Amino acid sequence: MRNLILVFVTLVFVHASASGIPAFAKEAPDAKKPEESRYVKNEIMVEFQDGVTEQQVARIIGENGCEITSFIKQLNIYRLKIPKDKLVPAMVNVFKKDTRVKWVEPVYVPELM
Protein backbone atom coordinates (compact mmCIF):
# COMPACT_ATOMS: atom_id res chain seq x y z
CA MET A 1 0.00 0.00 0.00
CA ARG A 2 2.83 2.39 0.87
CA ASN A 3 4.41 1.76 -2.56
CA LEU A 4 1.09 2.59 -4.23
CA ILE A 5 0.91 5.83 -2.25
CA LEU A 6 4.47 6.79 -3.15
CA VAL A 7 3.85 6.05 -6.85
CA PHE A 8 0.68 8.14 -6.78
CA VAL A 9 2.30 11.06 -4.99
CA THR A 10 5.33 10.92 -7.30
CA LEU A 11 3.10 10.99 -10.39
CA VAL A 12 1.20 14.00 -9.04
CA PHE A 13 4.43 15.91 -8.44
CA VAL A 14 5.98 14.89 -11.77
CA HIS A 15 2.91 16.21 -13.53
CA ALA A 16 2.95 19.41 -11.48
CA SER A 17 6.67 19.93 -12.12
CA ALA A 18 6.30 19.32 -15.85
CA SER A 19 3.33 21.70 -15.95
CA GLY A 20 5.49 24.52 -14.64
CA ILE A 21 3.49 25.13 -11.48
CA PRO A 22 5.66 27.62 -9.54
CA ALA A 23 5.30 25.83 -6.19
CA PHE A 24 7.02 22.83 -7.73
CA ALA A 25 9.68 24.63 -9.73
CA LYS A 26 13.23 24.15 -8.61
CA GLU A 27 15.55 27.05 -8.11
CA ALA A 28 18.90 27.24 -9.83
CA PRO A 29 21.25 24.49 -8.56
CA ASP A 30 23.58 26.99 -6.91
CA ALA A 31 20.69 28.59 -5.00
CA LYS A 32 20.36 25.66 -2.59
CA LYS A 33 22.53 23.02 -1.05
CA PRO A 34 22.43 19.84 -3.17
CA GLU A 35 20.52 17.84 -0.54
CA GLU A 36 17.88 20.58 -0.27
CA SER A 37 17.20 20.56 -4.01
CA ARG A 38 15.63 17.11 -3.72
CA TYR A 39 12.58 18.31 -1.79
CA VAL A 40 10.24 21.28 -1.67
CA LYS A 41 11.42 23.88 0.83
CA ASN A 42 9.16 24.36 3.87
CA GLU A 43 6.80 21.46 3.10
CA ILE A 44 6.30 17.93 4.44
CA MET A 45 3.75 15.16 3.98
CA VAL A 46 2.24 13.40 7.00
CA GLU A 47 -0.06 10.46 7.57
CA PHE A 48 -1.51 10.03 11.03
CA GLN A 49 -2.29 6.73 12.77
CA ASP A 50 -5.77 5.25 12.46
CA GLY A 51 -7.96 6.54 15.27
CA VAL A 52 -6.38 9.99 15.47
CA THR A 53 -9.31 12.42 15.27
CA GLU A 54 -9.48 15.48 13.04
CA GLN A 55 -9.34 17.64 16.17
CA GLN A 56 -6.15 15.90 17.31
CA VAL A 57 -4.64 16.30 13.85
CA ALA A 58 -5.47 20.01 13.84
CA ARG A 59 -3.93 20.40 17.31
CA ILE A 60 -0.72 18.53 16.39
CA ILE A 61 -0.31 20.55 13.21
CA GLY A 62 -1.01 23.85 14.97
CA GLU A 63 1.27 23.12 17.93
CA ASN A 64 4.13 22.65 15.49
CA GLY A 65 3.40 25.92 13.70
CA CYS A 66 2.36 24.18 10.48
CA GLU A 67 -0.52 24.81 8.08
CA ILE A 68 -2.40 22.33 5.91
CA THR A 69 -1.86 23.15 2.23
CA SER A 70 -3.70 20.09 0.89
CA PHE A 71 -5.25 16.82 1.97
CA ILE A 72 -5.56 13.59 -0.01
CA LYS A 73 -8.69 12.16 1.61
CA GLN A 74 -8.49 8.72 -0.04
CA LEU A 75 -4.97 8.21 1.36
CA ASN A 76 -5.37 10.24 4.56
CA ILE A 77 -2.23 12.24 3.72
CA TYR A 78 -1.72 15.86 4.73
CA ARG A 79 0.64 18.19 2.89
CA LEU A 80 1.88 20.76 5.39
CA LYS A 81 3.66 24.06 5.13
CA ILE A 82 6.20 24.34 7.93
CA PRO A 83 7.36 27.59 9.58
CA LYS A 84 9.90 29.53 7.50
CA ASP A 85 12.41 29.46 10.33
CA LYS A 86 12.37 25.64 10.50
CA LEU A 87 14.28 23.17 8.33
CA VAL A 88 12.51 20.28 6.62
CA PRO A 89 14.72 17.55 8.18
CA ALA A 90 14.17 19.00 11.65
CA MET A 91 10.39 19.07 11.22
CA VAL A 92 10.40 15.53 9.82
CA ASN A 93 12.15 14.45 13.04
CA VAL A 94 9.66 16.33 15.21
CA PHE A 95 6.73 14.55 13.58
CA LYS A 96 8.51 11.16 13.59
CA LYS A 97 8.78 11.36 17.39
CA ASP A 98 5.01 11.76 17.75
CA THR A 99 3.42 8.33 18.25
CA ARG A 100 0.22 9.55 16.57
CA VAL A 101 2.09 9.93 13.28
CA LYS A 102 2.17 6.90 10.97
CA TRP A 103 4.78 8.35 8.62
CA VAL A 104 6.25 11.68 7.58
CA GLU A 105 8.46 12.59 4.62
CA PRO A 106 9.71 15.67 2.82
CA VAL A 107 7.85 16.54 -0.39
CA TYR A 108 10.38 15.16 -2.82
CA VAL A 109 10.85 16.77 -6.21
CA PRO A 110 11.38 14.07 -8.84
CA GLU A 111 14.24 14.69 -11.21
CA LEU A 112 13.53 13.87 -14.83
CA MET A 113 16.35 12.04 -16.51
Backbone as numpy.savetxt, mean C-alpha at the origin, in Angstrom:
# Nx Ny Nz CAx CAy CAz Cx Cy Cz
-4.50 -18.10 -2.64 -5.32 -16.92 -2.64 -4.45 -15.65 -2.64
-3.38 -15.69 -1.83 -2.49 -14.52 -1.77 -1.87 -14.26 -3.14
-1.49 -15.33 -3.86 -0.91 -15.15 -5.20 -1.91 -14.51 -6.15
-3.19 -14.91 -6.04 -4.23 -14.32 -6.87 -4.37 -12.83 -6.57
-4.32 -12.50 -5.29 -4.41 -11.09 -4.89 -3.24 -10.30 -5.44
-2.03 -10.83 -5.31 -0.85 -10.12 -5.79 -0.87 -9.95 -7.30
-1.35 -10.97 -8.03 -1.46 -10.86 -9.49 -2.47 -9.77 -9.84
-3.62 -9.77 -9.16 -4.64 -8.77 -9.42 -4.12 -7.36 -9.15
-3.54 -7.17 -8.00 -3.02 -5.85 -7.63 -1.93 -5.41 -8.60
-1.05 -6.32 -8.99 0.01 -6.00 -9.94 -0.58 -5.57 -11.28
-1.59 -6.28 -11.76 -2.22 -5.93 -13.03 -2.86 -4.55 -12.96
-3.50 -4.23 -11.85 -4.12 -2.92 -11.68 -3.05 -1.82 -11.78
-1.92 -2.03 -11.10 -0.89 -1.00 -11.08 -0.12 -0.93 -12.40
0.03 -2.05 -13.09 0.66 -2.02 -14.41 -0.20 -1.22 -15.36
-1.50 -1.46 -15.31 -2.41 -0.70 -16.17 -2.37 0.79 -15.82
-2.39 1.10 -14.54 -2.37 2.50 -14.12 -1.06 3.16 -14.53
0.05 2.45 -14.39 1.35 3.01 -14.76 1.42 3.25 -16.26
0.94 2.29 -17.03 0.98 2.41 -18.49 0.05 3.49 -18.99
-1.02 3.77 -18.21 -1.99 4.79 -18.59 -1.50 6.19 -18.30
-0.39 6.29 -17.59 0.17 7.60 -17.28 -0.52 8.32 -16.14
-1.18 7.59 -15.27 -1.83 8.22 -14.12 -0.73 8.78 -13.22
-0.75 10.07 -12.93 0.34 10.70 -12.18 0.68 10.03 -10.86
-0.31 9.52 -10.14 -0.02 8.91 -8.83 0.88 7.69 -8.97
0.92 7.12 -10.17 1.70 5.91 -10.37 2.99 6.18 -11.15
3.17 7.39 -11.59 4.36 7.72 -12.37 5.59 7.73 -11.48
6.67 7.22 -12.00 7.92 7.23 -11.25 8.68 8.51 -11.55
9.38 8.97 -10.56 10.23 10.13 -10.75 11.51 9.69 -11.45
12.31 10.64 -11.85 13.58 10.33 -12.47 14.41 9.46 -11.52
15.18 8.49 -12.05 15.93 7.57 -11.20 16.82 8.26 -10.16
17.37 9.42 -10.50 18.26 10.07 -9.55 17.49 10.87 -8.49
16.17 10.93 -8.60 15.37 11.68 -7.64 15.14 10.90 -6.35
15.27 9.58 -6.40 15.04 8.75 -5.23 16.17 7.75 -5.08
16.28 7.21 -3.89 17.21 6.11 -3.69 16.69 4.92 -4.49
17.56 4.05 -5.00 17.11 2.93 -5.81 16.04 2.07 -5.14
16.18 1.78 -3.84 15.20 0.93 -3.18 13.84 1.61 -3.05
13.82 2.94 -3.02 12.56 3.67 -2.91 11.82 3.73 -4.25
12.53 3.53 -5.34 11.88 3.64 -6.65 11.01 2.43 -6.95
11.09 1.40 -6.11 10.31 0.20 -6.36 8.90 0.27 -5.77
8.60 1.27 -4.99 7.26 1.40 -4.43 6.82 2.85 -4.41
5.50 3.03 -4.33 4.92 4.36 -4.31 5.24 5.02 -2.97
5.75 6.23 -3.02 6.10 6.97 -1.81 4.84 7.29 -1.02
4.91 7.10 0.29 3.84 7.44 1.23 2.56 6.64 1.07
2.67 5.39 0.55 1.48 4.54 0.46 1.82 3.10 0.82
0.86 2.44 1.47 0.98 1.02 1.80 -0.36 0.35 1.54
-0.34 -0.98 1.47 -1.57 -1.76 1.34 -1.67 -2.67 2.55
-2.87 -2.76 3.12 -3.08 -3.52 4.36 -4.33 -4.37 4.25
-4.21 -5.61 4.75 -5.38 -6.46 4.92 -5.45 -6.79 6.42
-6.64 -6.61 6.98 -6.83 -6.89 8.39 -7.36 -8.31 8.60
-7.14 -8.84 9.79 -7.61 -10.19 10.13 -9.13 -10.25 10.06
-9.65 -11.45 9.78 -11.09 -11.66 9.82 -11.58 -11.34 11.23
-12.72 -10.71 11.32 -13.28 -10.38 12.63 -12.95 -8.98 13.11
-12.01 -8.31 12.46 -11.69 -6.92 12.83 -12.80 -6.04 12.24
-13.49 -5.30 13.08 -14.63 -4.49 12.63 -14.17 -3.25 11.87
-15.11 -2.66 11.13 -14.80 -1.43 10.40 -14.40 -0.32 11.36
-15.00 -0.30 12.53 -14.66 0.72 13.53 -13.23 0.52 14.03
-12.84 -0.73 14.25 -11.47 -1.02 14.67 -10.48 -0.64 13.57
-10.82 -0.97 12.34 -9.96 -0.62 11.21 -9.76 0.89 11.15
-10.86 1.63 11.24 -10.78 3.10 11.20 -9.91 3.63 12.33
-10.04 3.04 13.52 -9.24 3.49 14.67 -7.76 3.20 14.46
-7.44 2.00 13.99 -6.04 1.62 13.75 -5.41 2.55 12.72
-6.14 2.77 11.64 -5.63 3.63 10.57 -5.43 5.06 11.09
-6.41 5.58 11.80 -6.33 6.94 12.33 -5.23 7.11 13.37
-5.08 6.12 14.26 -4.05 6.20 15.29 -2.65 6.25 14.70
-2.49 5.72 13.51 -1.19 5.73 12.85 -1.04 6.88 11.87
-2.00 7.80 11.89 -1.92 9.00 11.06 -2.13 8.75 9.58
-2.74 7.62 9.25 -2.96 7.26 7.84 -4.36 7.63 7.38
-4.54 7.64 6.05 -5.84 7.89 5.44 -6.10 6.81 4.41
-7.35 6.40 4.29 -7.72 5.42 3.27 -7.83 6.14 1.93
-7.07 5.66 0.93 -7.18 6.23 -0.41 -8.06 5.37 -1.30
-8.12 4.06 -1.02 -9.02 3.17 -1.75 -9.20 1.89 -0.97
-10.25 1.15 -1.35 -10.57 -0.10 -0.67 -11.06 -1.09 -1.72
-10.45 -2.27 -1.75 -10.88 -3.33 -2.65 -11.76 -4.26 -1.82
-13.07 -4.05 -1.90 -14.01 -4.75 -1.03 -13.92 -6.28 -1.20
-13.82 -6.76 -2.43 -13.81 -8.19 -2.68 -12.60 -8.87 -2.03
-11.51 -8.15 -1.85 -10.29 -8.70 -1.28 -10.02 -8.21 0.14
-10.85 -7.26 0.59 -10.69 -6.67 1.92 -9.32 -6.02 2.10
-8.86 -5.32 1.07 -7.55 -4.68 1.08 -7.72 -3.16 1.07
-7.02 -2.51 1.99 -7.04 -1.06 2.09 -5.74 -0.50 1.52
-5.85 0.52 0.70 -4.68 1.27 0.25 -4.65 2.53 1.10
-3.54 2.74 1.79 -3.44 3.84 2.75 -2.37 4.84 2.36
-2.67 6.09 2.60 -1.66 7.15 2.49 -1.09 7.33 3.88
0.23 7.28 3.99 0.88 7.43 5.29 1.33 8.88 5.47
1.59 9.30 6.70 2.04 10.67 6.94 3.33 10.99 6.15
3.43 12.21 5.68 4.58 12.61 4.86 5.90 12.50 5.60
5.85 12.61 6.93 7.09 12.54 7.69 7.49 11.11 8.06
6.76 10.13 7.56 7.05 8.72 7.86 7.58 8.02 6.59
8.43 7.04 6.80 8.96 6.26 5.69 8.12 4.99 5.51
7.99 4.55 4.27 7.20 3.37 3.98 7.68 2.15 4.78
8.98 1.82 4.78 9.40 0.64 5.54 9.07 0.73 7.02
9.17 1.91 7.60 8.85 2.09 9.01 7.37 1.84 9.27
6.50 2.34 8.40 5.07 2.15 8.58 4.67 0.70 8.33
5.33 0.04 7.40 5.08 -1.39 7.18 5.37 -2.14 8.48
6.48 -1.81 9.13 6.84 -2.47 10.40 5.84 -2.17 11.51
5.33 -0.95 11.56 4.34 -0.59 12.57 3.09 -1.46 12.41
2.61 -1.58 11.18 1.41 -2.36 10.94 1.67 -3.86 11.12
2.86 -4.33 10.77 3.19 -5.75 10.95 3.13 -6.16 12.42
3.46 -5.25 13.31 3.46 -5.55 14.75 2.05 -5.65 15.33
1.07 -5.14 14.62 -0.31 -5.15 15.11 -0.93 -6.51 14.78
-1.36 -7.23 15.80 -1.90 -8.59 15.61 -3.22 -8.60 14.84
-3.85 -7.44 14.69 -5.10 -7.36 13.93 -4.86 -7.26 12.43
-3.59 -7.11 12.05 -3.23 -6.99 10.64 -2.84 -8.36 10.09
-3.46 -8.74 8.98 -3.15 -10.01 8.33 -1.86 -9.89 7.52
-1.78 -8.84 6.70 -0.54 -8.56 5.98 -0.50 -7.10 5.58
0.70 -6.62 5.36 0.93 -5.24 4.94 2.14 -5.22 4.01
2.05 -4.43 2.96 3.14 -4.33 1.98 3.18 -2.91 1.42
4.35 -2.50 0.94 4.39 -1.24 0.17 3.56 -1.42 -1.10
3.20 -0.33 -1.72 2.53 -0.38 -3.03 3.62 -0.40 -4.07
3.96 -1.60 -4.53 5.06 -1.76 -5.46 4.71 -1.23 -6.84
5.69 -0.62 -7.49 5.53 -0.14 -8.85 6.21 -1.17 -9.76
5.44 -1.86 -10.59 6.06 -2.85 -11.48 6.92 -2.16 -12.52
8.03 -2.77 -12.82 8.92 -2.23 -13.85 8.74 -3.05 -15.12
8.39 -2.37 -16.19 8.22 -3.05 -17.47 9.57 -3.32 -18.08
9.74 -4.50 -18.58 11.03 -4.88 -19.15 11.09 -4.52 -20.61
